[in-house]
Amino acid sequence: MSLFGWCQWLEHSTLALAISESTWLFPLIEGSHILALPLSVGMIVILDLRLLGLAFRDDPASRVMHEALRWSKIGFAVMFVTGALLFMTQAGKAYGNAFFRAKLMFLLMLGINAVVYQAIFYPKMAQWDAAGRPPVGARLCAGLSLIVWIGVIVCGRTMAYQF
Amino acid sequence: MMSLFDALVHWSSTSAPIVFVRDSRYGMPAVQSVHLVGITVFLAAILLLDLRLAGVGMTDWSLPWLERQLKPWAIGAATLVILSGILIFLGTPSKYLASNPFRFKMAVLCLAILFHFGVLRRFATSEAGSRPRRGDVVVAGISLTLWFLVGWAGRAIAFVP
């Protein structure tokens, strides 16, 4: 089965049809997806601003990281479940949509970016933890994260106009 | 008073920039995206402050310190949300004025703002340990409920007449 064929099958599955045919289920899932933004992406923005040296400067970066990531895990769990359900109901349309494809590419980039940060900068964090302005590499990771997360929100919001 | 408001809305909603945003292919999605990015940052600040006030998280940080750190970002984000919100509203004012969720949203927004400046700020600018915790939890809960209700009401505009 092709990927597109799979998307069409998914869209016509019992669960997907139940969600799209229900008057309140789709709005509830979509609303949860959007209102989980502050708890997921919002917390990452706070961390990025600290790593860029723009906010929370007089507190160790590791502490801001610990707090932000703790809450964002809950937010991203909601995001992933609701996002998967939303995708199911419109998988066929989403497959060919440029903004949906861009959103997935951005999410992949953010995953790679996070792995790079964890592998290269996180182990040496103790050396510059208290510094208001972290080293240039860490700031680059944070800046990239900030811009690409905004791209994810823009793509997610815009694709809804095309369905 | 009401007719002046109507005239102002009509005058601005038929102006060239508003018509351009409304009718161009990516005008509205772009403005809606700005609205959503602003909401993400603004509500993240509210969340952090309320979670700290309730003593649920961030307990290494003092409450007034956290409030000071978040303030410039919350003000910046709120500015984005308000400006983009006005642009969205002026695109089709008649649609929003007739929408029940929109009216509810504006009413709860007023309550949230009043509660924020009337009650929450007094709690957030003084040390959390200086008073019984139960009050802090109630104030944080009301604040979170009001602000997220504004968000849900906004989402409902797309689904409920």
Interface residues (C-beta under 8 A of the other chain):
Chain A: P27 E30 G31 I34 L35 L37 P38 L39 V41 G42 M43 V45 I46 L49 A55 F56 D59 R63 E67 R70 W71 I150 I153 V154 R157 T158 Y161
Chain B: Y26 M28 P29 A30 Q32 S33 L36 V37 I39 T40 V41 F42 L43 A44 A45 I46 L47 L48 L51 G57 M58 D60 W61 Q69 P72 W73 F148 G151 W152 R155 A156 A158 F159
